[in-house]
Amino acid sequence: MLAEPANPTADLIAAWLGSRLGIEVQRGESEGPGITEVGFNTPEGQVTISRPDGRTATLSWPGRPERRVALHRRDTDDLIAEELRRLEPDEAYAEALRALAGGSAS
């Protein structure tokens, strides 16, 4: 995973993926904005989602044509409004926090 330095979302996603998949997730730095690339290896080859501009992502999957997807970074106001609409416990977020803190994922 590549993300701008000190990006808490990238840290949470890396911790959650590592705990759910039982793997070490490598986190590198990029110029941003936000998370710019996530990739993983499969028996068929590397699958990568790259979003260097914060607006459009490219999905690269072995044996398939590359796909471009609109994946615009959302404003903080939009993110807060979404959270306020759903005020139930967020188990995935709690799991990610536990994994980031070095605790058990379950």
Secondary structure, 3 states (H helix, E strand, C coil): CEECCCCHHHHHHHHHHHHHHCCCCCCEECCCCCEEEEEEEECCEEEEEECCCCCEEEEECCCCCCEEEECCCCCHHHHHHHHHHCCCCCHHHHHHHHHHCCCCCC
